[in-house]
Amino acid sequence: MSVTDLPVRRLGPEDLRECLMLAIDRRWLPEEAKWRLLFEIGEVYGVDDPSGGLAGTVVLARYGPGLAAVSMVLVATRHGRKGLGRRLMLHVIERAAGATLFLTATPYGRPVYERVGFTTVGQVVSHTGHLTPVPDDVKLEGLRPASEADLPGIMRLDTRTSGAPRDHLMRRLPGFAARTRVVERGGRITGFGAVWRNVENHVLGPILADSTPAAVALIAELASGLHGPVRLDLDARHTELTAWAQRRGLIPAFSTALMVHGGSLPGDRHHLFAPVMVALG
Ligand SMILES: CC(C)(COP(=O)(O)OP(=O)(O)OC[C@H]1O[C@@H](n2cnc3c(N)ncnc32)[C@H](O)[C@@H]1OP(=O)(O)O)[C@@H](O)C(=O)NCCC(=O)NCCS
């Protein structure tokens, strides 16, 4: 039986170890915290390898009926180039039932996504390194730690910015993140940022703000006092913020293509300075 004839099944947290093994097989990091969040927020699908472990995975995270993020498209090296990547993509397209899908593609994934109808609409440049903000970066009225009482305001801001309801994700972030910050003006939440711990670094995201200086202040405040390297995934259109991040020590590490399927991305996206993580937008 060909590997593309094997059934795609919904995976659960009990499959986490095999997901990490598959990531390692493709020289990705075993990002346990990230996978755990994806199991909570999204639907993880996989194909069992008859000789043990997983042959492939894909994650679909729905934001209401109209929008969903696709991530963790992984096929074991031993099963590469047999059509399994395509098969997994067709599976999530079918499951998404007409929703607009988006993802960020590595050069390996891009041709597979193009063949199933995704088009490139942008570029995300992942920056890494030691960020060293100066005190002036952080000066912004209304910038403070987020509290539970801010959640409704954060959810309103996120829904307007991402163009779809992501309340389940916003509710989960305070527990997932190492730090969260808001900007409050006139009793309204106008900015929100978080930083979370990954395997090798801290990831700065999401960063939602109404201006570049507000995004700078959020990032600088979130990063201050953190030990070790950080990662910041920046949409290439945010040239001012990119220039600031590079002046403060971050280095462009790699870039991915932002791709969509079945519509255009909704929301007030120029105020989305960095995603929660590229897997979730
Ligand atoms: C990207 C990835 C998921 C693709 O998975 P895959 O199962 O190899 O993909 P497919 O087999 O469906 O398609 C890949 C290629 O194989 C070809 N192919 C498909 N069926 C084939 C078959 N039966 N025989 C030979 N070639 C075949 C496709 O035409 C395609 O050709 P191309 O690379 O020349 O354009 C896999 O390479 C991977 O896990 N890479 C590392 C992780 C990664 O980068 N993931 C993407 C994140 S955005």
The ligand as a Gaussian input file, in Angstrom:
#p B3LYP/6-31G(d) Opt

LIG

0 1
 C        7.623000      20.286000       2.526000
 C        7.258000      18.828000       2.769000
 C        6.151000      18.746000       3.800000
 C        6.758000      18.243000       1.433000
 O        6.301000      16.918000       1.691000
 P        6.292000      15.788000       0.533000
 O        5.452000      14.683000       1.014000
 O        7.689000      15.496000       0.123000
 O        5.541000      16.597000      -0.629000
 P        4.940000      15.949000      -1.940000
 O        5.499000      14.608000      -2.184000
 O        3.454000      16.084000      -1.881000
 O        5.483000      16.966000      -2.997000
 C        6.897000      17.254000      -3.038000
 C        7.487000      16.945000      -4.407000
 O        7.371000      15.566000      -4.681000
 C        6.753000      15.390000      -5.970000
 N        5.990000      14.147000      -5.936000
 C        4.764000      13.958000      -5.453000
 N        4.377000      12.674000      -5.613000
 C        5.435000      12.038000      -6.189000
 C        5.670000      10.713000      -6.569000
 N        4.753000       9.764000      -6.410000
 N        6.884000      10.430000      -7.076000
 C        7.818000      11.379000      -7.231000
 N        7.631000      12.673000      -6.887000
 C        6.465000      12.993000      -6.370000
 C        5.895000      16.612000      -6.091000
 O        5.527000      16.885000      -7.418000
 C        6.815000      17.640000      -5.560000
 O        7.794000      17.914000      -6.545000
 P        8.829000      19.116000      -6.511000
 O        9.472000      19.139000      -5.134000
 O        9.777000      18.814000      -7.610000
 O        8.048000      20.347000      -6.745000
 C        8.505000      18.006000       3.229000
 O        9.542000      18.206000       2.309000
 C        9.009000      18.394000       4.610000
 O        8.540000      17.910000       5.623000
 N       10.020000      19.303000       4.617000
 C       10.636000      19.754000       5.857000
 C        9.688000      20.584000       6.672000
 C        9.146000      21.772000       5.916000
 O        9.885000      22.591000       5.392000
 N        7.810000      21.862000       5.896000
 C        7.116000      22.946000       5.255000
 C        6.872000      23.977000       6.287000
 S        6.171000      25.426000       5.559000

